[in-house]
Amino acid sequence: MYILKRKTGEGIKISKDITVYVLGISGNEVKLGIDAPKEIPIIRLEILEATANASSAFREEKLKEILKGEDQGA
């Protein structure tokens, strides 16, 4: 895992098409802005974790649905 410190208004470049900005910090919450092409899925980790806790049949179908856009963006 790569760990960075960023301040409000600063950002990081993930790839040529993806940039993440720190828009604000309030207490223990950070507001992020993600600039990425529409075909790149951006999924909150808790959604993936909830899907992982579902039945394996549902999980496989849901993950395929969520991630199907990744192949189109490559």
C-alpha positions, 0 to 999 in steps of 0.5 A: 500500500502506498501512503500519502499525505495530501491537503485540501486542494491537492491531488494525485495522478493514478494514471494518465486518465485518473486523478484524485483530488482532496476537496475537503477535510472535516473531522475524520472525513475526507471529501474526494473528487475523482476525475476519470472517464465514464467507462471506468467503474468507481466503486466504494469499498463497502459496496464490494465488501457487502457484495462479498458477504452475499451468496457466491452466485450473487457475488460472482454475477454482481462483480461481473456486472460492476467490473464489466466496464473495465475491459471496455476502458482498456 
